[in-house]
Amino acid sequence: MSGPTSSPSTPVPGAPASGAPEPSAPVPVALIGYGLAGSVFHAPLIDATPGLRLDTVVTRDEERRAQARAEFAGVRFADTPEEVFSRAGEYGLVVIASPNKTHVPLARAALDAGLPVVVDKPVAGTAAEARELAALAERSELLLSVFQNRRWDNDFRTLAGLLASGALGDVHRFESRFERWRPQLKGGWRESGDPAEYGGLLYDLGSHVVDQALALFGPVTRVYAESDVRRAGAAADDDTFLALTHASGTRSHLWVSATTAQLGPRFRVLGSKAGYVKYGLDPQEAALRAGERPGGARRWGTEPAELYGRLGAGESPLTGGGEPVPTEPGDYPAYYAAVAAALREGAPNPVTAREAAAALDVIEAARRSAAEGVTVEVSR
């Protein structure tokens, strides 16, 4: 665990901390947390990214250490984030994949240590905290990026292409569902009712569907939400609906649920020229959970033709109406490739903390709407 220690010098925008390797060498990454997010998403994607190197995993759990050691040869370990921050000169990036309530203090500490940061979503519990972190990163001239991997889902990429081509015309309604059937509780902080944990589906899956709606259709002016706790023994929301009015006039209807016995379409998008309906989830999460990795034998992020969405007007896709639209491959590796380019070349940040703050504005409005039974105006 010993290594050279140096004080970080004033960094240039997006550059690795002092002591990190020259641009030709991979950027050494410290990953804080090795639960679901760290082990399934971040570690494999970091390892698959040219220009990045998974150097250190922060976890005390011996089983998790053994898992990481078996998969990533030469990886080091630290017991606490403070060990990483005290040796800031050894790293060029810190990735925070720990529980939600730790995101803000850890991101602040990493930035104070002179380290660029990637934070899993949600970056913070409130929009104000997200904007404070964004301002700190800007003052420090350091990268602060938020892991909104679902912008690289296969269906989202396909829909973005349809919108860009004008195939749908003017979209007046966007329906997005992230639904699961999990009638039994799994336990853990994600299902905790403690407000400090920021658990529940609104902050979890809701962070994804809200971010996607904003990325596609722009700022939101009004929010209405219904949020329920359906499962016996549950303490956090497990069945939530949001209705968003965008400044553009588009309305987004978003569902996140763990209690859906019959799953609806992932996307149903209605425009002035045509509609697009897509069933099924992007395959990348399932592939990562199964131990598959980008660059393997199977083409990454692809799905069979029978799962293609359908584009048409006045017809039901359930009876074969409309034309099948080949689904763009999902591309989670593109997120960390963009992070590497931002660090090494000064390329744009793929997801900024200010974008994440705009999504948190919506989530906070949704919490108030659900609690008070009112429609909430979102200031811009």
C-alpha positions as CSV (number, residue, x, y, z in Angstrom):
1,M,0.0,0.0,0.0
2,S,3.0,2.3,0.3
3,G,3.9,4.7,-2.6
4,P,5.2,8.1,-3.3
5,T,3.3,11.0,-1.9
6,S,3.2,14.5,-3.4
7,S,1.0,17.5,-3.0
8,P,-1.2,18.2,-6.1
9,S,-0.1,21.3,-8.0
10,T,-2.6,23.6,-9.7
11,P,-4.2,21.5,-12.4
12,V,-5.1,22.5,-15.9
13,P,-8.7,22.0,-17.0
14,G,-9.6,18.3,-17.0
15,A,-6.0,17.2,-16.4
16,P,-4.9,14.4,-14.1
17,A,-3.6,15.3,-10.6
18,S,0.1,16.0,-10.0
19,G,2.2,12.9,-10.1
20,A,-0.1,11.1,-12.6
21,P,1.5,9.7,-15.7
22,E,2.3,11.6,-18.8
23,P,-0.5,11.7,-21.5
24,S,0.9,8.6,-23.3
25,A,0.5,6.4,-20.2
26,P,-2.9,5.2,-18.9
27,V,-4.6,7.3,-16.2
28,P,-4.5,5.4,-12.9
29,V,-8.0,5.2,-11.4
30,A,-9.1,4.8,-7.8
31,L,-12.6,3.2,-7.4
32,I,-14.4,3.9,-4.2
33,G,-16.9,1.2,-3.5
34,Y,-17.2,-2.3,-4.9
35,G,-20.9,-3.2,-4.4
36,L,-23.3,-3.5,-7.3
37,A,-22.3,-0.2,-9.0
38,G,-18.6,-0.6,-8.5
39,S,-18.2,-4.3,-9.4
40,V,-20.8,-4.6,-12.2
41,F,-20.6,-1.3,-14.0
42,H,-17.6,0.8,-13.2
43,A,-14.7,-1.6,-12.7
44,P,-15.3,-3.6,-16.0
45,L,-15.9,-0.4,-18.0
46,I,-12.8,1.3,-16.6
47,D,-10.8,-1.8,-17.3
48,A,-12.1,-1.9,-20.9
49,T,-11.2,1.7,-21.7
50,P,-8.0,2.6,-23.5
51,G,-6.2,5.4,-21.6
52,L,-7.5,4.3,-18.2
53,R,-6.2,1.8,-15.7
54,L,-8.0,0.4,-12.7
55,D,-5.3,0.9,-10.0
56,T,-7.0,0.8,-6.6
57,V,-10.3,-0.4,-5.2
58,V,-11.5,1.0,-1.9
59,T,-13.2,-1.6,0.2
60,R,-12.6,-3.4,3.4
61,D,-14.7,-6.4,2.5
62,E,-12.5,-9.4,2.0
63,E,-14.9,-11.2,-0.3
64,R,-15.1,-8.1,-2.5
65,R,-11.4,-7.8,-2.5
66,A,-11.1,-11.4,-3.6
67,Q,-13.6,-10.9,-6.4
68,A,-11.7,-7.8,-7.7
69,R,-8.3,-9.5,-7.4
70,A,-9.5,-12.5,-9.4
71,E,-10.8,-10.3,-12.2
72,F,-8.3,-7.4,-12.4
73,A,-4.7,-8.5,-12.1
74,G,-2.4,-6.2,-10.1
75,V,-5.2,-4.2,-8.6
76,R,-4.4,-2.6,-5.3
77,F,-6.7,-2.0,-2.3
78,A,-7.3,0.7,0.2
79,D,-9.4,0.5,3.4
80,T,-10.7,4.0,3.3
81,P,-11.1,6.9,0.7
82,E,-8.8,9.0,2.9
83,E,-5.9,6.7,2.0
84,V,-6.5,7.6,-1.7
85,F,-6.8,11.3,-1.0
86,S,-3.6,11.3,1.1
87,R,-1.8,9.8,-2.0
88,A,-3.6,12.0,-4.5
89,G,-0.4,12.3,-6.6
90,E,-0.6,8.6,-7.5
91,Y,-4.0,8.9,-9.3
92,G,-5.5,10.7,-12.2
93,L,-9.2,10.0,-11.5
94,V,-11.4,9.0,-8.6
95,V,-14.6,7.1,-9.3
96,I,-17.3,7.2,-6.5
97,A,-19.6,4.2,-6.5
98,S,-20.5,4.1,-2.9
99,P,-24.0,4.7,-1.3
100,N,-25.9,7.8,-2.3
101,K,-25.4,9.6,1.0
102,T,-21.6,9.5,0.6
103,H,-21.5,11.1,-2.9
104,V,-21.3,14.7,-1.9
105,P,-18.7,14.5,0.9
106,L,-16.5,12.1,-1.0
107,A,-16.6,14.1,-4.2
108,R,-15.8,17.3,-2.3
109,A,-12.9,15.6,-0.6
110,A,-11.5,14.3,-3.9
111,L,-11.8,17.7,-5.6
112,D,-10.1,19.3,-2.5
113,A,-7.3,16.8,-3.0
114,G,-6.9,18.0,-6.6
115,L,-8.4,14.9,-8.2
116,P,-10.8,14.7,-11.1
117,V,-14.0,12.8,-10.2
118,V,-16.7,10.6,-11.7
119,V,-19.7,10.2,-9.4
120,D,-22.4,7.6,-9.8
121,K,-25.9,9.0,-10.1
122,P,-27.5,10.7,-8.3
123,V,-24.5,13.0,-7.8
124,A,-26.2,14.5,-4.7
125,G,-29.4,14.5,-2.8
126,T,-30.3,18.0,-3.8
127,A,-29.8,20.2,-6.8
128,A,-28.2,22.9,-4.6
129,E,-25.5,20.4,-3.4
130,A,-24.9,19.4,-7.1
131,R,-24.4,23.0,-8.1
132,E,-22.1,23.6,-5.2
133,L,-19.9,20.6,-6.3
134,A,-20.0,21.9,-9.9
135,A,-18.8,25.3,-8.7
136,L,-16.0,23.7,-6.7
137,A,-14.9,21.7,-9.7
138,E,-15.0,24.8,-11.9
139,R,-12.9,26.8,-9.5
140,S,-10.4,24.0,-9.2
141,E,-10.4,23.5,-13.0
142,L,-11.0,19.7,-12.4
143,L,-13.3,17.3,-14.2
144,L,-16.5,16.4,-12.3
145,S,-18.6,14.0,-14.3
146,V,-21.8,12.1,-13.5
147,F,-22.3,8.4,-14.5
148,Q,-25.5,8.6,-16.4
149,N,-24.8,5.4,-18.4
150,R,-28.4,5.1,-19.7
151,R,-27.7,7.8,-22.2
152,W,-25.8,5.1,-24.0
153,D,-28.6,2.5,-23.9
154,N,-29.5,0.9,-27.2
155,D,-33.1,2.2,-27.3
156,F,-32.1,5.7,-26.2
157,R,-29.5,5.9,-28.9
158,T,-32.0,4.7,-31.5
159,L,-34.7,7.2,-30.4
160,A,-32.2,10.0,-30.5
161,G,-31.4,9.1,-34.1
162,L,-35.1,9.1,-35.0
163,L,-35.6,12.5,-33.5
164,A,-32.5,13.9,-35.3
165,S,-33.8,12.5,-38.6
166,G,-37.2,14.1,-38.2
167,A,-38.9,10.7,-38.6
168,L,-41.4,11.4,-35.8
169,G,-42.1,15.0,-36.6
170,D,-42.9,17.2,-33.5
171,V,-43.0,14.9,-30.5
172,H,-46.0,15.8,-28.2
173,R,-45.8,12.8,-25.8
174,F,-42.9,10.8,-24.5
175,E,-43.6,7.7,-22.4
176,S,-40.7,6.0,-20.7
177,R,-40.9,3.0,-18.3
178,F,-38.3,1.4,-16.2
179,E,-40.4,-1.4,-14.6
180,R,-39.5,-4.6,-12.8
181,W,-41.3,-7.4,-11.0
182,R,-39.6,-7.7,-7.6
183,P,-42.4,-8.5,-5.1
184,Q,-39.9,-9.5,-2.4
185,L,-37.6,-6.9,-0.8
186,K,-33.9,-7.3,-1.3
187,G,-32.9,-5.2,1.7
188,G,-30.0,-2.7,1.9
189,W,-29.8,1.1,1.8
190,R,-31.6,1.4,-1.6
191,E,-34.8,0.3,0.1
192,S,-34.2,2.3,3.3
193,G,-36.8,4.8,4.4
194,D,-34.1,7.0,6.1
195,P,-34.2,10.3,4.2
196,A,-30.5,10.6,4.6
197,E,-29.9,7.6,2.4
198,Y,-31.7,9.0,-0.6
199,G,-33.1,5.5,-1.3
200,G,-36.2,4.5,-3.2
201,L,-36.9,4.3,-7.0
202,L,-37.3,8.0,-7.6
203,Y,-33.6,8.6,-6.8
204,D,-32.5,5.3,-8.3
205,L,-34.2,4.5,-11.6
206,G,-35.9,7.9,-11.6
207,S,-32.5,9.5,-12.0
208,H,-32.2,7.7,-15.3
209,V,-35.6,8.3,-16.8
210,V,-35.6,12.0,-15.8
211,D,-32.1,12.5,-17.3
212,Q,-33.1,10.9,-20.5
213,A,-36.3,13.0,-20.8
214,L,-34.2,16.2,-20.3
215,A,-31.5,15.1,-22.7
216,L,-34.1,14.5,-25.4
217,F,-36.7,17.2,-24.9
218,G,-35.0,20.0,-22.8
219,P,-35.9,21.9,-19.7
220,V,-39.0,21.1,-17.6
221,T,-41.4,23.8,-16.4
222,R,-44.0,21.7,-14.4
223,V,-43.9,18.4,-12.5
224,Y,-46.7,16.2,-11.2
225,A,-45.9,13.0,-9.4
226,E,-47.5,10.0,-7.6
227,S,-45.2,8.0,-5.4
228,D,-46.2,4.9,-3.4
229,V,-44.8,2.2,-1.2
230,R,-46.6,-1.0,-2.4
231,R,-44.7,-4.0,-0.9
232,A,-45.2,-5.2,2.6
233,G,-42.3,-4.1,4.8
234,A,-41.0,-1.6,2.3
235,A,-39.9,1.8,3.6
236,A,-39.1,3.6,0.4
237,D,-41.0,4.4,-2.8
238,D,-41.2,1.3,-5.1
239,D,-43.9,2.5,-7.6
240,T,-43.6,6.1,-8.9
241,F,-45.1,8.1,-11.8
242,L,-44.0,11.5,-13.0
243,A,-45.7,13.8,-15.5
244,L,-43.3,16.5,-16.9
245,T,-44.2,19.5,-19.0
246,H,-41.2,20.6,-21.0
247,A,-40.6,24.2,-22.1
248,S,-40.8,22.9,-25.7
249,G,-44.4,21.8,-25.1
250,T,-43.6,18.1,-25.1
251,R,-45.1,16.1,-22.2
252,S,-43.1,13.2,-20.7
253,H,-44.8,10.5,-18.7
254,L,-42.3,8.4,-16.7
255,W,-42.8,5.3,-14.7
256,V,-40.4,3.6,-12.3
257,S,-41.6,0.5,-10.5
258,A,-40.5,-2.7,-8.7
259,T,-44.1,-3.9,-8.5
260,T,-45.1,-4.3,-12.2
261,A,-46.6,-7.7,-12.9
262,Q,-46.9,-7.0,-16.6
263,L,-44.3,-4.8,-18.2
264,G,-45.2,-2.1,-20.5
265,P,-43.1,-0.7,-23.4
266,R,-39.8,0.8,-22.5
267,F,-40.6,3.7,-24.8
268,R,-43.7,4.9,-26.5
269,V,-43.1,8.2,-28.4
270,L,-45.9,10.0,-30.2
271,G,-45.2,12.6,-32.8
272,S,-46.9,14.6,-35.5
273,K,-45.7,12.2,-38.3
274,A,-45.3,8.9,-36.6
275,G,-44.9,7.0,-33.3
276,Y,-42.2,4.7,-32.1
277,V,-42.7,1.8,-29.6
278,K,-39.9,-0.2,-28.1
279,Y,-40.2,-3.1,-25.7
280,G,-37.4,-4.7,-23.6
281,L,-34.4,-3.4,-21.7
282,D,-31.0,-2.6,-23.1
283,P,-28.9,-5.8,-22.8
284,Q,-25.7,-4.3,-21.4
285,E,-26.5,-4.5,-17.7
286,A,-27.5,-8.2,-18.0
287,A,-24.3,-8.9,-19.9
288,L,-22.1,-7.2,-17.3
289,R,-23.8,-9.0,-14.5
290,A,-23.2,-12.3,-16.3
291,G,-19.5,-11.6,-16.5
292,E,-19.4,-10.6,-20.2
293,R,-17.1,-7.7,-21.1
294,P,-16.8,-5.2,-24.0
295,G,-14.6,-6.5,-26.7
296,G,-15.6,-10.1,-26.2
297,A,-16.7,-12.6,-28.7
298,R,-20.2,-11.3,-29.0
299,R,-20.8,-7.8,-30.5
300,W,-21.3,-5.6,-27.5
301,G,-24.7,-4.1,-26.8
302,T,-26.6,-5.7,-29.7
303,E,-30.0,-7.3,-29.6
304,P,-31.9,-9.7,-31.9
305,A,-34.2,-8.4,-34.6
306,E,-37.3,-9.6,-32.9
307,L,-36.7,-7.0,-30.2
308,Y,-36.5,-4.1,-32.6
309,G,-38.9,-1.2,-32.0
310,R,-41.5,-0.3,-34.6
311,L,-42.1,3.0,-36.3
312,G,-45.5,3.9,-37.8
313,A,-48.8,5.7,-37.7
314,G,-52.3,4.4,-37.0
315,E,-51.2,0.8,-36.5
316,S,-50.5,-1.4,-33.5
317,P,-46.9,-2.7,-33.2
318,L,-48.4,-5.6,-31.2
319,T,-50.1,-6.9,-34.4
320,G,-47.1,-6.2,-36.6
321,G,-48.0,-2.7,-37.6
322,G,-45.3,-0.2,-38.5
323,E,-41.8,-0.8,-39.7
324,P,-39.1,-2.4,-37.6
325,V,-36.3,0.0,-36.7
326,P,-32.9,-1.7,-36.2
327,T,-31.7,-0.9,-32.7
328,E,-28.4,0.9,-32.4
329,P,-26.0,-1.1,-30.3
330,G,-25.8,0.0,-26.7
331,D,-22.5,1.6,-25.8
332,Y,-21.7,2.1,-22.1
333,P,-17.9,2.0,-22.9
334,A,-18.4,5.3,-24.7
335,Y,-19.0,7.1,-21.4
336,Y,-15.5,6.2,-20.0
337,A,-13.9,6.7,-23.4
338,A,-15.3,10.3,-23.3
339,V,-14.0,10.7,-19.7
340,A,-10.5,9.5,-20.8
341,A,-10.6,12.0,-23.7
342,A,-11.7,14.8,-21.3
343,L,-8.8,14.0,-19.0
344,R,-6.1,13.5,-21.6
345,E,-7.2,15.8,-24.4
346,G,-9.4,18.4,-22.9
347,A,-12.5,17.0,-24.7
348,P,-16.0,17.8,-23.4
349,N,-17.3,16.3,-20.2
350,P,-19.8,13.7,-21.2
351,V,-22.3,14.5,-18.4
352,T,-21.8,17.6,-16.3
353,A,-22.8,18.1,-12.7
354,R,-25.0,21.0,-13.8
355,E,-26.9,18.7,-16.1
356,A,-27.4,16.4,-13.1
357,A,-28.5,19.3,-11.0
358,A,-31.3,20.1,-13.5
359,A,-32.5,16.5,-13.2
360,L,-32.4,16.8,-9.4
361,D,-34.6,20.0,-9.7
362,V,-37.2,17.7,-11.3
363,I,-36.7,14.9,-8.7
364,E,-37.1,17.4,-5.8
365,A,-40.2,18.8,-7.5
366,A,-41.6,15.3,-7.9
367,R,-41.0,14.5,-4.2
368,R,-43.0,17.6,-3.2
369,S,-45.7,17.0,-5.7
370,A,-46.2,13.4,-4.5
371,A,-46.2,14.5,-0.8
372,E,-48.6,17.4,-1.2
373,G,-50.7,16.3,-4.2
374,V,-49.9,19.4,-6.2
375,T,-48.3,20.3,-9.5
376,V,-45.0,22.0,-8.9
377,E,-43.5,24.8,-11.1
378,V,-39.8,24.3,-11.8
379,S,-37.8,27.6,-11.9
380,R,-35.4,28.0,-14.7
